[in-house]
Amino acid sequence: MPCLKIDGKEYVQAGAIMRHLGKVYGFGEYIRLFFLDNDIKFEDIRYDFNSKEWEDKKKTMIFGQMPCLKMDGKDYVQAGAIMRHLGKVHNLNGSNEDESFFLDMFNECVRDLRLKFAFFIYKDTETHDQIVNKTLPEFLGKLEKLFKEHPGDFIIGNKISYADYFLFEELDVYHTFDKTILDKFPDFKEFWERMWNRPHLKAYLEQRKKDKVWTHLVEKGSNY
C-alpha cells in the first residue's frame, strides 16, 4: 500500500497514518494540504521533535529527513518529486505537456523565493526591511506576472494543480510574516483568499493559525 512519510508523518493513500514533528511544519506541508484538499483520509500522529522515538525513526529514513514516499517497499524522497507524482496520479499536473512544463517551471520559481526567505529566517542574510520592502515584493511581482499568463483562479486557469499548493503555502507564510505583503499583488491576494476558503482546507488552516505553528517567524519580527 502506498505510504507517504512527511516531516515525521506517515501517509497511506487509503486510511492514512500521518506523523509530523512539533509545531513548525516544513516541506511536508505542501503534501499535507494536497491530501486534505483532495479528501485523502489520514490519521494524525505527533512526534516530539527531540524525542527518542523520532531519533529512532529518523535512522530508518534514507537521508534522516522528511518527506519520504514509501511505495512497494521502496523509499522515495524530495517534496517536489512527491508532489509531481501526486499531481500525475490524481490528474492535477496539467492537461498536456506544455501545461505540465509550465507548472514545473512556476513551482521552481516559488521554491527559489522560499530559499531566499529561508536564508533570511535562518542565516540572517538580509534585514527585516530588506526582505519586506525589496526582496519579497520584487520576486512576487515577477511571479504574479507569470501567474497571469493563464487567466483563471489557479496557476493554469480554472483547474487546481499540485503547484497551487506550493504557491499557497508560500504566500501564507509571507502573509503570516507581514500581513500587508500581498496588498500590492491583488491577483495573489485573491488566490490566497480563495485557497484559504476551500471547504477541505479552511478548518485545518484556521486551526493551524490558532496553534501558531510558524513560531520561528514570530521570533524574526512577524506581525502574526
TILUM-609582 format. One record per atom (N, C-alpha, C): chain; x, y, z; atom name; residue in three letters. Coordinates in pm, whole numbers, plus 50000, padded with zeros to 5 digits. Last residue first. Layout:
BEGIN
  ch     px     py     pz  at   aa
   A      X      Y      Z  CA  ALA
...
END
This chain:
BEGIN
  ch     px     py     pz  at   aa
   A  50234  53833  51327   N  TYR
   A  50138  53721  51328  CA  TYR
   A  50011  53763  51402   C  TYR
   A  50435  53994  51224   N  ASN
   A  50319  54055  51289  CA  ASN
   A  50204  53956  51291   C  ASN
   A  50772  53882  51292   N  SER
   A  50643  53868  51226  CA  SER
   A  50535  53944  51301   C  SER
   A  51032  53879  51387   N  GLY
   A  50964  54007  51375  CA  GLY
   A  50833  54000  51301   C  GLY
   A  51139  53633  51428   N  LYS
   A  51206  53718  51330  CA  LYS
   A  51131  53849  51307   C  LYS
   A  50968  53503  51598   N  GLU
   A  51099  53541  51652  CA  GLU
   A  51174  53635  51557   C  GLU
   A  50766  53447  51424   N  VAL
   A  50742  53544  51530  CA  VAL
   A  50875  53594  51583   C  VAL
   A  50879  53245  51274   N  LEU
   A  50853  53375  51210  CA  LEU
   A  50831  53482  51313   C  LEU
   A  50887  53030  51440   N  HIS
   A  51016  53090  51404  CA  HIS
   A  50996  53224  51336   C  HIS
   A  50622  52942  51457   N  THR
   A  50680  53014  51570  CA  THR
   A  50811  53082  51535   C  THR
   A  50393  52859  51297   N  TRP
   A  50513  52924  51240  CA  TRP
   A  50584  53007  51347   C  TRP
   A  50175  52768  51436   N  VAL
   A  50281  52672  51407  CA  VAL
   A  50408  52739  51354   C  VAL
   A  49949  52866  51592   N  LYS
   A  50071  52942  51564  CA  LYS
   A  50190  52851  51538   C  LYS
   A  49701  52765  51636   N  ASP
   A  49812  52697  51702  CA  ASP
   A  49945  52769  51685   C  ASP
   A  49554  52928  51465   N  LYS
   A  49530  52936  51609  CA  LYS
   A  49645  52875  51688   C  LYS
   A  49649  52833  51221   N  LYS
   A  49674  52972  51261  CA  LYS
   A  49657  52990  51411   C  LYS
   A  49549  52575  51231   N  ARG
   A  49693  52596  51220  CA  ARG
   A  49730  52738  51263   C  ARG
   A  49277  52626  51231   N  GLN
   A  49337  52564  51348  CA  GLN
   A  49488  52585  51348   C  GLN
   A  49254  52735  50976   N  GLU
   A  49215  52815  51091  CA  GLU
   A  49276  52759  51219   C  GLU
   A  49335  52517  50823   N  LEU
   A  49415  52639  50822  CA  LEU
   A  49381  52729  50939   C  LEU
   A  49127  52332  50877   N  TYR
   A  49266  52299  50911  CA  TYR
   A  49350  52426  50920   C  TYR
   A  48906  52470  50775   N  ALA
   A  48910  52435  50917  CA  ALA
   A  49054  52405  50962   C  ALA
   A  48982  52498  50496   N  LYS
   A  48957  52612  50584  CA  LYS
   A  48970  52577  50732   C  LYS
   A  49005  52276  50330   N  LEU
   A  49125  52336  50386  CA  LEU
   A  49097  52433  50500   C  LEU
   A  48772  52193  50218   N  HIS
   A  48851  52092  50288  CA  HIS
   A  48977  52147  50352   C  HIS
   A  48668  52435  50099   N  PRO
   A  48597  52363  50206  CA  PRO
   A  48682  52265  50286   C  PRO
   A  48875  52718  50067   N  ARG
   A  48835  52590  50010  CA  ARG
   A  48782  52501  50123   C  ARG
   A  48970  52954  50168   N  ASN
   A  48828  52925  50185  CA  ASN
   A  48781  52797  50117   C  ASN
   A  49233  52970  50096   N  TRP
   A  49201  52967  50238  CA  TRP
   A  49057  52921  50261   C  TRP
   A  49209  53003  49820   N  MET
   A  49259  52877  49874  CA  MET
   A  49224  52863  50022   C  MET
   A  49114  53268  49816   N  ARG
   A  49035  53159  49754  CA  ARG
   A  49079  53024  49810   C  ARG
   A  49322  53410  49930   N  GLU
   A  49192  53407  49997  CA  GLU
   A  49106  53292  49945   C  GLU
   A  49518  53363  49732   N  TRP
   A  49541  53322  49870  CA  TRP
   A  49410  53311  49946   C  TRP
   A  49394  53487  49511   N  PHE
   A  49427  53345  49508  CA  PHE
   A  49444  53291  49650   C  PHE
   A  49388  53751  49600   N  GLU
   A  49263  53681  49571  CA  GLU
   A  49284  53530  49570   C  GLU
   A  49663  53795  49615   N  LYS
   A  49581  53806  49736  CA  LYS
   A  49447  53735  49718   C  LYS
   A  49742  53766  49351   N  PHE
   A  49791  53671  49451  CA  PHE
   A  49707  53677  49578   C  PHE
   A  49612  53986  49244   N  ASP
   A  49584  53851  49192  CA  ASP
   A  49627  53744  49291   C  ASP
   A  49721  54207  49389   N  PRO
   A  49578  54169  49401  CA  PRO
   A  49545  54030  49351   C  PRO
   A  49968  54301  49542   N  PHE
   A  49957  54193  49444  CA  PHE
   A  49816  54135  49448   C  PHE
   A  49987  54469  49750   N  LYS
   A  50028  54523  49620  CA  LYS
   A  50016  54420  49507   C  LYS
   A  49917  54308  49965   N  ASP
   A  49828  54417  49927  CA  ASP
   A  49861  54475  49789   C  ASP
   A  50080  54114  50068   N  LEU
   A  50008  54081  49946  CA  LEU
   A  49921  54197  49894   C  LEU
   A  50183  54220  50306   N  ILE
   A  50275  54189  50196  CA  ILE
   A  50203  54163  50065   C  ILE
   A  50056  54272  50538   N  THR
   A  50030  54366  50428  CA  THR
   A  50105  54328  50302   C  THR
   A  50139  54088  50727   N  LYS
   A  50003  54077  50677  CA  LYS
   A  49966  54179  50570   C  LYS
   A  50420  53913  50732   N  ASP
   A  50379  54053  50719  CA  ASP
   A  50242  54056  50652   C  ASP
   A  50411  53640  50802   N  PHE
   A  50526  53722  50838  CA  PHE
   A  50492  53871  50835   C  PHE
   A  50177  53556  50687   N  THR
   A  50196  53538  50831  CA  THR
   A  50308  53629  50881   C  THR
   A  50241  53607  50423   N  HIS
   A  50133  53684  50485  CA  HIS
   A  50138  53672  50637   C  HIS
   A  50438  53414  50389   N  TYR
   A  50474  53555  50377  CA  TYR
   A  50368  53644  50440   C  TYR
   A  50282  53181  50426   N  VAL
   A  50397  53207  50513  CA  VAL
   A  50434  53356  50509   C  VAL
   A  50105  53210  50215   N  ASP
   A  50054  53211  50352  CA  ASP
   A  50165  53238  50453   C  ASP
   A  50272  53183  49998   N  LEU
   A  50204  53311  50019  CA  LEU
   A  50151  53321  50161   C  LEU
   A  50346  52912  50036   N  GLU
   A  50446  53018  50046  CA  GLU
   A  50381  53154  50069   C  GLU
   A  50098  52785  50003   N  GLU
   A  50171  52770  50129  CA  GLU
   A  50275  52880  50145   C  GLU
   A  50031  52853  49736   N  PHE
   A  49950  52898  49850  CA  PHE
   A  50028  52894  49980   C  PHE
   A  50236  52723  49591   N  LEU
   A  50219  52869  49587  CA  LEU
   A  50142  52918  49707   C  LEU
   A  50190  52451  49656   N  PHE
   A  50319  52515  49683  CA  PHE
   A  50301  52667  49691   C  PHE
   A  49935  52429  49555   N  TYR
   A  49955  52409  49699  CA  TYR
   A  50090  52464  49742   C  TYR
   A  49970  52464  49285   N  ASP
   A  49893  52565  49358  CA  ASP
   A  49910  52550  49509   C  ASP
   A  50095  52238  49192   N  ALA
   A  50178  52356  49215  CA  ALA
   A  50103  52465  49291   C  ALA
   A  49892  52055  49147   N  TYR
   A  49979  52033  49262  CA  TYR
   A  50059  52158  49295   C  TYR
   A  49607  52260  49053   N  SER
   A  49716  52167  49025  CA  SER
   A  49800  52150  49150   C  SER
   A  49269  52341  48958   N  ILE
   A  49379  52341  49052  CA  ILE
   A  49484  52237  49013   C  ILE
   A  49150  52510  48680   N  LYS
   A  49165  52380  48743  CA  LYS
   A  49288  52381  48833   C  LYS
   A  49142  52749  48546   N  ASN
   A  49040  52724  48648  CA  ASN
   A  49043  52584  48706   C  ASN
   A  49482  52833  48496   N  GLY
   A  49341  52854  48462  CA  GLY
   A  49249  52821  48577   C  GLY
   A  49722  52748  48620   N  ILE
   A  49696  52721  48478  CA  ILE
   A  49546  52729  48447   C  ILE
   A  49697  52852  48881   N  ILE
   A  49817  52878  48802  CA  ILE
   A  49795  52852  48653   C  ILE
   A  49352  52968  48916   N  PHE
   A  49472  52897  48959  CA  PHE
   A  49587  52920  48861   C  PHE
   A  49138  53104  48810   N  ASP
   A  49153  53104  48955  CA  ASP
   A  49286  53047  49003   C  ASP
   A  49241  53286  48513   N  GLY
   A  49157  53193  48588  CA  GLY
   A  49192  53197  48736   C  GLY
   A  49478  53303  48248   N  PRO
   A  49366  53363  48323  CA  PRO
   A  49280  53257  48392   C  PRO
   A  49796  53257  48247   N  HIS
   A  49682  53168  48227  CA  HIS
   A  49565  53222  48308   C  HIS
   A  49958  53467  48317   N  GLU
   A  49966  53419  48179  CA  GLU
   A  49852  53323  48145   C  GLU
   A  49960  53537  48581   N  LYS
   A  49853  53592  48499  CA  LYS
   A  49858  53547  48352   C  LYS
   A  50195  53428  48683   N  PHE
   A  50066  53371  48724  CA  PHE
   A  49954  53414  48629   C  PHE
   A  50383  53609  48591   N  LEU
   A  50380  53474  48535  CA  LEU
   A  50247  53406  48564   C  LEU
   A  50319  53819  48761   N  LYS
   A  50311  53838  48616  CA  LYS
   A  50304  53704  48545   C  LYS
   A  50383  53704  49004   N  GLU
   A  50243  53733  48975  CA  GLU
   A  50222  53757  48825   C  GLU
   A  50661  53694  48982   N  LEU
   A  50586  53570  48990  CA  LEU
   A  50438  53592  48958   C  LEU
   A  50730  53962  48986   N  LYS
   A  50764  53881  48869  CA  LYS
   A  50681  53753  48865   C  LYS
   A  50633  54026  49243   N  GLY
   A  50585  54097  49124  CA  GLY
   A  50612  54018  48996   C  GLY
   A  50781  53863  49409   N  LEU
   A  50638  53839  49397  CA  LEU
   A  50579  53909  49275   C  LEU
   A  51032  53985  49383   N  PHE
   A  51013  53850  49333  CA  PHE
   A  50865  53819  49315   C  PHE
   A  50982  54238  49498   N  GLU
   A  51039  54226  49364  CA  GLU
   A  51011  54088  49305   C  GLU
   A  50878  54175  49758   N  PRO
   A  50797  54244  49656  CA  PRO
   A  50851  54229  49514   C  PRO
   A  51107  54031  49876   N  LEU
   A  50976  53969  49855  CA  LEU
   A  50894  54042  49750   C  LEU
   A  51318  54237  49861   N  THR
   A  51330  54101  49808  CA  THR
   A  51196  54036  49778   C  THR
   A  51195  54491  49968   N  LYS
   A  51269  54474  49843  CA  LYS
   A  51261  54331  49789   C  LYS
   A  51054  54495  50204   N  ASN
   A  51036  54606  50112  CA  ASN
   A  51109  54591  49979   C  ASN
   A  51117  54260  50344   N  VAL
   A  50977  54303  50331  CA  VAL
   A  50959  54405  50220   C  VAL
   A  51396  54237  50334   N  ILE
   A  51314  54125  50288  CA  ILE
   A  51171  54168  50262   C  ILE
   A  51479  54490  50434   N  GLN
   A  51517  54445  50300  CA  GLN
   A  51425  54334  50248   C  GLN
   A  51375  54490  50697   N  ASP
   A  51332  54591  50600  CA  ASP
   A  51364  54548  50457   C  ASP
   A  51517  54279  50814   N  HIS
   A  51371  54272  50803  CA  HIS
   A  51321  54370  50697   C  HIS
   A  51816  54216  50619   N  THR
   A  51743  54276  50730  CA  THR
   A  51593  54257  50708   C  THR
   A  51963  53899  50522   N  GLU
   A  51907  54031  50494  CA  GLU
   A  51843  54086  50620   C  GLU
   A  52065  53669  50627   N  THR
   A  52132  53723  50509  CA  THR
   A  52082  53862  50471   C  THR
   A  52012  53504  50852   N  ASP
   A  52022  53650  50865  CA  ASP
   A  52097  53714  50748   C  ASP
   A  51961  53237  50841   N  LYS
   A  52101  53278  50824  CA  LYS
   A  52122  53429  50835   C  LYS
   A  51689  53188  50873   N  TYR
   A  51784  53104  50946  CA  TYR
   A  51929  53153  50941   C  TYR
   A  51548  53388  50732   N  ILE
   A  51500  53338  50860  CA  ILE
   A  51611  53271  50940   C  ILE
   A  51703  53425  50496   N  PHE
   A  51676  53537  50587  CA  PHE
   A  51638  53487  50726   C  PHE
   A  51690  53171  50391   N  PHE
   A  51821  53225  50427  CA  PHE
   A  51806  53345  50521   C  PHE
   A  51415  53159  50341   N  ALA
   A  51474  53070  50441  CA  ALA
   A  51611  53120  50485   C  ALA
   A  51389  53342  50133   N  PHE
   A  51325  53370  50261  CA  PHE
   A  51386  53285  50372   C  PHE
   A  51530  53209  49933   N  LYS
   A  51572  53343  49975  CA  LYS
   A  51516  53375  50114   C  LYS
   A  51370  52979  49916   N  LEU
   A  51510  52967  49957  CA  LEU
   A  51564  53102  50005   C  LEU
   A  51130  53080  49819   N  ARG
   A  51134  53020  49953  CA  ARG
   A  51277  53012  50004   C  ARG
   A  51214  53150  49566   N  LEU
   A  51179  53256  49660  CA  LEU
   A  51180  53202  49802   C  LEU
   A  51252  52895  49460   N  ASP
   A  51364  52988  49464  CA  ASP
   A  51338  53099  49566   C  ASP
   A  50993  52796  49471   N  ARG
   A  51091  52740  49563  CA  ARG
   A  51218  52826  49569   C  ARG
   A  50877  52944  49266   N  VAL
   A  50825  52955  49402  CA  VAL
   A  50928  52906  49503   C  VAL
   A  51026  52843  49051   N  CYS
   A  51036  52985  49087  CA  CYS
   A  50987  53009  49229   C  CYS
   A  50936  52581  49047   N  GLU
   A  51077  52606  49076  CA  GLU
   A  51100  52752  49114   C  GLU
   A  50670  52627  48973   N  ASN
   A  50699  52574  49106  CA  ASN
   A  50845  52594  49144   C  ASN
   A  50698  52710  48712   N  PHE
   A  50640  52800  48811  CA  PHE
   A  50678  52756  48952   C  PHE
   A  50800  52474  48595   N  MET
   A  50877  52598  48593  CA  MET
   A  50828  52694  48702   C  MET
   A  50583  52302  48638   N  ASP
   A  50714  52268  48692  CA  ASP
   A  50801  52393  48701   C  ASP
   A  50385  52433  48493   N  LEU
   A  50368  52411  48636  CA  LEU
   A  50502  52382  48703   C  LEU
   A  50494  52416  48235   N  PHE
   A  50471  52548  48295  CA  PHE
   A  50458  52535  48447   C  PHE
   A  50488  52139  48193   N  PHE
   A  50616  52209  48198  CA  PHE
   A  50603  52344  48266   C  PHE
   A  50211  52102  48190   N  SER
   A  50292  52033  48289  CA  SER
   A  50428  52101  48305   C  SER
   A  50140  52249  47966   N  GLU
   A  50092  52291  48098  CA  GLU
   A  50176  52227  48210   C  GLU
   A  50272  52094  47772   N  ASP
   A  50303  52236  47786  CA  ASP
   A  50260  52287  47924   C  ASP
   A  50152  51843  47794   N  GLU
   A  50292  51857  47831  CA  GLU
   A  50331  52004  47851   C  GLU
   A  49822  51883  47943   N  ASN
   A  49913  51848  47834  CA  ASN
   A  50056  51877  47879   C  ASN
   A  49686  51951  48168   N  SER
   A  49615  51867  48071  CA  SER
   A  49701  51827  47953   C  SER
   A  49828  51938  48503   N  GLY
   A  49806  51997  48371  CA  GLY
   A  49743  51899  48276   C  GLY
   A  49819  51772  48720   N  ASN
   A  49951  51808  48668  CA  ASN
   A  49940  51872  48530   C  ASN
   A  49628  51618  48846   N  LEU
   A  49642  51759  48883  CA  LEU
   A  49780  51810  48841   C  LEU
   A  49564  51344  48849   N  ASN
   A  49528  51428  48735  CA  ASN
   A  49528  51577  48770   C  ASN
   A  49672  51194  49049   N  HIS
   A  49538  51249  49071  CA  HIS
   A  49495  51347  48962   C  HIS
   A  49921  51125  48947   N  VAL
   A  49829  51020  48991  CA  VAL
   A  49686  51071  49001   C  VAL
   A  50037  51379  48902   N  LYS
   A  50012  51286  48790  CA  LYS
   A  49907  51182  48827   C  LYS
   A  50047  51478  49164   N  GLY
   A  49977  51552  49059  CA  GLY
   A  49942  51463  48941   C  GLY
   A  50210  51293  49287   N  LEU
   A  50071  51302  49328  CA  LEU
   A  49987  51375  49224   C  LEU
   A  50450  51357  49149   N  HIS
   A  50392  51223  49140  CA  HIS
   A  50244  51226  49177   C  HIS
   A  50486  51616  49237   N  ARG
   A  50463  51593  49094  CA  ARG
   A  50403  51455  49071   C  ARG
   A  50528  51561  49510   N  MET
   A  50411  51639  49467  CA  MET
   A  50382  51621  49319   C  MET
   A  50768  51417  49499   N  ILE
   A  50648  51355  49555  CA  ILE
   A  50524  51429  49508   C  ILE
   A  50940  51611  49394   N  ALA
   A  50917  51487  49320  CA  ALA
   A  50789  51418  49368   C  ALA
   A  50929  51802  49601   N  GLY
   A  50888  51836  49465  CA  GLY
   A  50855  51713  49384   C  GLY
   A  51031  51662  49826   N  ALA
   A  50892  51710  49823  CA  ALA
   A  50844  51740  49682   C  ALA
   A  51221  51378  49843   N  GLN
   A  51213  51510  49781  CA  GLN
   A  51067  51552  49759   C  GLN
   A  51219  51014  49800   N  VAL
   A  51231  51139  49874  CA  VAL
   A  51221  51260  49781   C  VAL
   A  51099  50689  49850   N  TYR
   A  51123  50796  49753  CA  TYR
   A  51120  50929  49827   C  TYR
   A  51165  50354  49931   N  ASP
   A  51150  50491  49980  CA  ASP
   A  51186  50590  49870   C  ASP
   A  50983  50050  49870   N  LYS
   A  51092  50142  49839  CA  LYS
   A  51060  50281  49893   C  LYS
   A  50759  49890  49898   N  GLY
   A  50880  49854  49972  CA  GLY
   A  50999  49944  49947   C  GLY
   A  50565  50024  49753   N  ASP
   A  50612  49893  49708  CA  ASP
   A  50746  49856  49771   C  ASP
   A  50670  50326  49887   N  MET
   A  50578  50261  49796  CA  MET
   A  50640  50131  49745   C  MET
   A  50699  50611  50070   N  LYS
   A  50730  50467  50074  CA  LYS
   A  50625  50395  49991   C  LYS
   A  50837  50921  50046   N  LEU
   A  50728  50838  49996  CA  LEU
   A  50772  50692  49997   C  LEU
   A  50924  51167  50277   N  CYS
   A  50964  51044  50210  CA  CYS
   A  50840  50966  50169   C  CYS
   A  51030  51507  50359   N  PRO
   A  50933  51398  50340  CA  PRO
   A  50993  51279  50265   C  PRO
   A  51262  51422  50624   N  MET
   A  51135  51408  50555  CA  MET
   A  51122  51520  50453   C  MET
   A  51571  51247  50700   N  GLN
   A  51485  51365  50693  CA  GLN
   A  51359  51332  50615   C  GLN
   A  51767  51060  50664   N  GLY
   A  51736  51104  50800  CA  GLY
   A  51650  51227  50803   C  GLY
   A  51781  50974  50411   N  PHE
   A  51874  51080  50447  CA  PHE
   A  51846  51133  50588   C  PHE
   A  51605  50744  50446   N  ILE
   A  51718  50745  50352  CA  ILE
   A  51824  50848  50391   C  ILE
   A  51522  50643  50782   N  MET
   A  51497  50719  50660  CA  MET
   A  51622  50726  50574   C  MET
   A  51582  50529  51022   N  THR
   A  51529  50439  50920  CA  THR
   A  51507  50508  50786   C  THR
   A  51653  50730  51190   N  LYS
   A  51759  50640  51146  CA  LYS
   A  51712  50546  51035   C  LYS
   A  51412  50842  51263   N  LYS
   A  51497  50912  51166  CA  LYS
   A  51604  50821  51109   C  LYS
   A  51325  50677  51467   N  LYS
   A  51256  50674  51339  CA  LYS
   A  51343  50733  51229   C  LYS
   A  51494  50752  51676   N  ASP
   A  51498  50614  51626  CA  ASP
   A  51436  50604  51488   C  ASP
   A  51415  51017  51704   N  GLU
   A  51554  50987  51674  CA  GLU
   A  51568  50845  51619   C  GLU
   A  51146  50984  51778   N  TRP
   A  51179  51043  51649  CA  TRP
   A  51324  51013  51610   C  TRP
   A  51187  50862  52027   N  GLU
   A  51104  50795  51926  CA  GLU
   A  51136  50850  51787   C  GLU
   A  51322  51048  52171   N  LYS
   A  51397  50930  52130  CA  LYS
   A  51321  50856  52020   C  LYS
   A  51238  51387  52074   N  SER
   A  51213  51260  52142  CA  SER
   A  51301  51149  52088   C  SER
   A  51237  51639  51969   N  ASN
   A  51357  51597  52041  CA  ASN
   A  51342  51461  52109   C  ASN
   A  50981  51660  51854   N  PHE
   A  51099  51672  51770  CA  PHE
   A  51225  51617  51838   C  PHE
   A  50734  51432  51926   N  ASP
   A  50813  51540  51983  CA  ASP
   A  50945  51543  51907   C  ASP
   A  50489  51346  51682   N  TYR
   A  50616  51317  51750  CA  TYR
   A  50668  51445  51816   C  TYR
   A  50147  51255  51633   N  ARG
   A  50251  51355  51651  CA  ARG
   A  50372  51302  51728   C  ARG
   A  49937  51146  51379   N  ILE
   A  50009  51103  51499  CA  ILE
   A  50131  51194  51515   C  ILE
   A  49638  51142  51214   N  ASP
   A  49746  51231  51252  CA  ASP
   A  49808  51185  51384   C  ASP
   A  49530  50952  50941   N  GLU
   A  49531  50965  51086  CA  GLU
   A  49654  51044  51125   C  GLU
   A  49350  51041  50642   N  PHE
   A  49470  51003  50715  CA  PHE
   A  49448  51021  50864   C  PHE
   A  49205  51050  50314   N  LYS
   A  49194  51033  50459  CA  LYS
   A  49326  50993  50522   C  LYS
   A  49184  51294  50090   N  ILE
   A  49254  51168  50110  CA  ILE
   A  49268  51149  50261   C  ILE
   A  49065  51530  49991   N  ASP
   A  48989  51438  50076  CA  ASP
   A  49050  51300  50081   C  ASP
   A  49207  51722  49873   N  ASN
   A  49153  51619  49785  CA  ASN
   A  49089  51505  49863   C  ASN
   A  49292  51872  50087   N  ASP
   A  49204  51934  49988  CA  ASP
   A  49138  51832  49897   C  ASP
   A  49461  51689  50223   N  LEU
   A  49340  51744  50285  CA  LEU
   A  49242  51795  50181   C  LEU
   A  49666  51644  50032   N  PHE
   A  49582  51534  50082  CA  PHE
   A  49452  51586  50141   C  PHE
   A  49769  51904  50002   N  PHE
   A  49720  51829  49886  CA  PHE
   A  49625  51719  49932   C  PHE
   A  49856  51956  50261   N  LEU
   A  49747  52036  50203  CA  LEU
   A  49685  51965  50084   C  LEU
   A  50065  51766  50275   N  ARG
   A  49954  51761  50369  CA  ARG
   A  49833  51837  50313   C  ARG
   A  50235  51866  50084   N  ILE
   A  50173  51735  50061  CA  ILE
   A  50052  51718  50152   C  ILE
   A  50316  52102  50206   N  TYR
   A  50254  52105  50073  CA  TYR
   A  50174  51977  50049   C  TYR
   A  50438  52009  50440   N  GLU
   A  50309  52077  50450  CA  GLU
   A  50240  52089  50314   C  GLU
   A  50688  51902  50403   N  GLY
   A  50576  51811  50403  CA  GLY
   A  50441  51880  50405   C  GLY
   A  50868  52106  50442   N  PHE
   A  50829  52074  50305  CA  PHE
   A  50710  51979  50298   C  PHE
   A  50742  52176  50768   N  GLY
   A  50838  52201  50661  CA  GLY
   A  50783  52167  50525   C  GLY
   A  50609  52326  51065   N  TYR
   A  50600  52232  50954  CA  TYR
   A  50697  52273  50843   C  TYR
   A  50642  52341  51393   N  VAL
   A  50696  52409  51276  CA  VAL
   A  50700  52309  51160   C  VAL
   A  50560  52190  51607   N  LYS
   A  50471  52296  51561  CA  LYS
   A  50523  52370  51439   C  LYS
   A  50645  51836  51589   N  GLY
   A  50625  51961  51658  CA  GLY
   A  50532  52060  51589   C  GLY
   A  50644  51651  51303   N  LEU
   A  50730  51695  51412  CA  LEU
   A  50686  51831  51465   C  LEU
   A  50408  51387  51221   N  HIS
   A  50488  51506  51192  CA  HIS
   A  50558  51553  51318   C  HIS
   A  50242  51124  51054   N  ARG
   A  50323  51165  51169  CA  ARG
   A  50399  51291  51129   C  ARG
   A  49945  50960  50957   N  MET
   A  50036  51073  50941  CA  MET
   A  50113  51098  51068   C  MET
   A  49800  50698  50784   N  ILE
   A  49858  50736  50913  CA  ILE
   A  49957  50848  50887   C  ILE
   A  49500  50662  50584   N  ALA
   A  49639  50701  50606  CA  ALA
   A  49674  50724  50751   C  ALA
   A  49302  50526  50429   N  GLY
   A  49317  50503  50571  CA  GLY
   A  49455  50542  50620   C  GLY
   A  49497  50530  50144   N  ALA
   A  49364  50499  50195  CA  ALA
   A  49380  50463  50342   C  ALA
   A  49760  50610  50123   N  GLN
   A  49659  50678  50042  CA  GLN
   A  49516  50640  50076   C  GLN
   A  49923  50689  50420   N  VAL
   A  49884  50581  50331  CA  VAL
   A  49764  50632  50254   C  VAL
   A  50187  50869  50559   N  TYR
   A  50059  50875  50491  CA  TYR
   A  50040  50747  50410   C  TYR
   A  50348  50963  50853   N  GLU
   A  50333  50859  50752  CA  GLU
   A  50193  50867  50693   C  GLU
   A  50561  51229  50954   N  LYS
   A  50427  51171  50942  CA  LYS
   A  50426  51066  50833   C  LYS
   A  50807  51344  50949   N  GLY
   A  50783  51252  51058  CA  GLY
   A  50644  51193  51056   C  GLY
   A  50767  51494  50718   N  ASP
   A  50805  51560  50842  CA  ASP
   A  50780  51471  50963   C  ASP
   A  50604  51219  50592   N  ILE
   A  50621  51363  50572  CA  ILE
   A  50649  51430  50705   C  ILE
   A  50573  50944  50402   N  LYS
   A  50627  50987  50529  CA  LYS
   A  50667  51134  50515   C  LYS
   A  50314  50769  50249   N  LEU
   A  50396  50890  50247  CA  LEU
   A  50444  50920  50387   C  LEU
   A  50259  50462  50087   N  CYS
   A  50267  50534  50214  CA  CYS
   A  50358  50655  50197   C  CYS
   A  50066  50222  49911   N  PRO
   A  50148  50343  49907  CA  PRO
   A  50143  50416  50041   C  PRO
   A  50086  49880  50000   N  MET
   A  50000  50000  50000  CA  MET
   A  50089  50124  50000   C  MET
END
